[in-house]
Amino acid sequence: MNVSVGIFLFIAWAAVVAIGDCRRRRISNSVVLAGLAAAFCCALFQCGPFGISLTQSGIGALIGLAALLPFFALGVMGAADVKVFAVLGAWCGMHALLGLWMAASLAASVHALWLLITTRTRLASLARQPGATFELAGKASTPYAACLAVAASGWLVVHGMAGSVR
């Protein structure tokens, strides 16, 4: 198989994640499993866009899952966000996860600030209402999985332009 197949699969999966998360704030398990299967197949057949081995892919998935699981346990992150990060670990390898997390968190922070400004939500009112969330057009909070997918797509472009993607 050709690396361009891996690039196409990754970009298609990342687009489905980003669009689904932005529109519905939900990513189905079938999308997560398809991304994981594609990442492992690309690693196995050495056609992945990030040039990692099957072992690196498995380790990346486990580290991605373990890294964000505490945030889910604390109730500050959805399960889909954690699963998408694990799949990104399978696609990109563990070495990329810290950078992806930082870029996605920066994007999510900008989005949350934008929501605060545009919805005129005051922090004091959030403190008085335990169930209150940031909401715009009926969408609660920030689409963090979309931020992760966009960050990973950007990483692919940057590394592709630098010549480090096979």
C-alpha positions as CSV (number, residue, x, y, z in Angstrom):
1,M,0.0,0.0,0.0
2,N,1.0,3.6,-0.6
3,V,1.5,6.3,2.0
4,S,-1.0,8.5,0.2
5,V,-3.7,5.9,1.1
6,G,-2.7,6.3,4.8
7,I,-2.8,10.1,4.5
8,F,-6.2,10.0,2.8
9,L,-7.6,7.6,5.5
10,F,-6.2,9.8,8.3
11,I,-7.6,13.1,6.9
12,A,-11.0,11.5,6.2
13,W,-11.2,10.1,9.7
14,A,-10.1,13.4,11.3
15,A,-12.7,15.3,9.2
16,V,-15.5,13.0,10.3
17,V,-14.4,13.5,13.9
18,A,-14.1,17.2,13.7
19,I,-17.4,17.7,11.8
20,G,-19.3,15.3,14.1
21,D,-18.0,16.9,17.2
22,C,-18.7,20.4,16.1
23,R,-22.2,19.6,14.9
24,R,-23.5,17.2,17.5
25,R,-20.8,17.2,20.3
26,R,-20.9,13.4,19.8
27,I,-18.6,10.9,18.1
28,S,-19.9,7.4,17.6
29,N,-17.9,4.4,18.8
30,S,-18.0,3.1,15.2
31,V,-16.0,6.2,14.1
32,V,-13.5,5.7,16.9
33,L,-13.2,2.0,16.1
34,A,-12.8,2.7,12.3
35,G,-10.0,5.2,13.1
36,L,-8.3,2.7,15.4
37,A,-8.5,-0.1,12.8
38,A,-7.2,2.1,10.1
39,A,-4.3,3.4,12.2
40,F,-3.3,-0.2,13.1
41,C,-3.6,-1.4,9.5
42,C,-1.6,1.5,8.2
43,A,1.1,0.8,10.8
44,L,1.1,-2.9,10.0
45,F,1.4,-2.3,6.2
46,Q,3.8,0.6,6.7
47,C,1.6,3.1,4.8
48,G,0.8,5.4,7.7
49,P,1.2,9.1,7.3
50,F,3.4,9.4,10.3
51,G,5.7,6.4,9.6
52,I,5.3,4.6,12.8
53,S,5.5,0.8,13.5
54,L,2.7,-1.4,14.8
55,T,4.4,-1.5,18.2
56,Q,4.6,2.3,18.3
57,S,1.0,2.5,17.3
58,G,-0.1,0.3,20.1
59,I,2.0,2.1,22.7
60,G,0.7,5.4,21.4
61,A,-2.9,4.3,21.7
62,L,-2.4,3.0,25.3
63,I,-0.6,6.2,26.4
64,G,-3.2,8.4,24.7
65,L,-6.0,6.5,26.6
66,A,-4.1,6.7,29.9
67,A,-3.2,10.3,29.6
68,L,-6.7,11.7,29.3
69,L,-8.6,9.1,31.3
70,P,-8.2,11.0,34.6
71,F,-9.9,14.1,33.1
72,F,-12.9,11.9,32.1
73,A,-12.9,10.4,35.7
74,L,-13.0,13.9,37.1
75,G,-15.9,14.8,34.8
76,V,-14.2,17.6,32.9
77,M,-13.9,15.7,29.6
78,G,-16.1,13.4,27.6
79,A,-15.4,9.8,26.9
80,A,-15.2,10.4,23.1
81,D,-12.4,13.0,23.7
82,V,-10.4,10.4,25.5
83,K,-11.0,7.7,22.9
84,V,-10.1,10.1,20.0
85,F,-6.8,10.9,21.8
86,A,-6.1,7.2,22.1
87,V,-6.8,6.8,18.3
88,L,-4.5,9.8,17.6
89,G,-1.8,8.0,19.6
90,A,-2.3,5.0,17.3
91,W,-2.0,7.2,14.2
92,C,0.8,9.5,15.3
93,G,2.7,7.6,18.0
94,M,3.3,8.6,21.6
95,H,6.0,11.2,20.7
96,A,3.3,13.4,19.1
97,L,0.8,13.3,21.9
98,L,2.1,16.1,24.1
99,G,2.3,18.5,21.2
100,L,-1.2,17.6,20.0
101,W,-2.6,17.9,23.6
102,M,-1.0,21.4,23.9
103,A,-2.2,22.6,20.6
104,A,-5.7,21.3,21.1
105,S,-5.9,22.7,24.6
106,L,-4.8,26.1,23.3
107,A,-7.5,26.0,20.6
108,A,-10.1,24.8,23.2
109,S,-9.1,27.7,25.5
110,V,-9.6,30.2,22.7
111,H,-12.9,28.6,21.9
112,A,-14.0,28.7,25.6
113,L,-13.0,32.4,25.8
114,W,-14.9,33.1,22.6
115,L,-18.0,31.4,24.1
116,L,-17.6,33.5,27.3
117,I,-17.5,36.7,25.3
118,T,-20.2,35.9,22.8
119,T,-22.7,34.5,25.2
120,R,-21.9,37.1,27.8
121,T,-21.7,34.3,30.4
122,R,-20.4,35.6,33.7
123,L,-18.3,33.4,35.9
124,A,-20.2,34.5,38.9
125,S,-23.5,33.1,37.5
126,L,-21.7,29.8,36.8
127,A,-20.7,29.6,40.4
128,R,-24.3,30.0,41.5
129,Q,-25.7,27.5,39.0
130,P,-24.0,24.1,39.5
131,G,-25.4,22.7,36.3
132,A,-24.6,25.6,34.0
133,T,-22.5,25.2,31.0
134,F,-21.1,27.4,28.2
135,E,-23.6,27.2,25.4
136,L,-23.9,28.7,22.0
137,A,-26.7,27.8,19.5
138,G,-27.7,24.8,21.7
139,K,-24.2,23.4,21.7
140,A,-22.7,22.8,25.2
141,S,-19.0,23.5,25.8
142,T,-16.0,23.1,23.5
143,P,-15.7,20.4,20.9
144,Y,-12.4,19.1,22.2
145,A,-12.1,16.1,20.0
146,A,-12.5,18.4,17.0
147,C,-9.6,20.5,18.4
148,L,-7.5,17.3,18.7
149,A,-8.3,16.3,15.1
150,V,-7.5,19.7,13.7
151,A,-4.3,19.8,15.6
152,A,-3.3,16.4,14.3
153,S,-4.1,17.4,10.8
154,G,-2.1,20.5,11.1
155,W,0.8,18.4,12.5
156,L,0.6,16.2,9.4
157,V,0.8,19.2,7.1
158,V,3.7,20.8,9.0
159,H,5.7,17.6,9.0
160,G,4.8,16.8,5.5
161,M,6.1,20.2,4.4
162,A,9.3,19.6,6.4
163,G,9.8,16.3,4.6
164,S,9.6,14.1,7.7
165,V,6.4,12.3,6.6
166,R,7.3,9.4,4.3
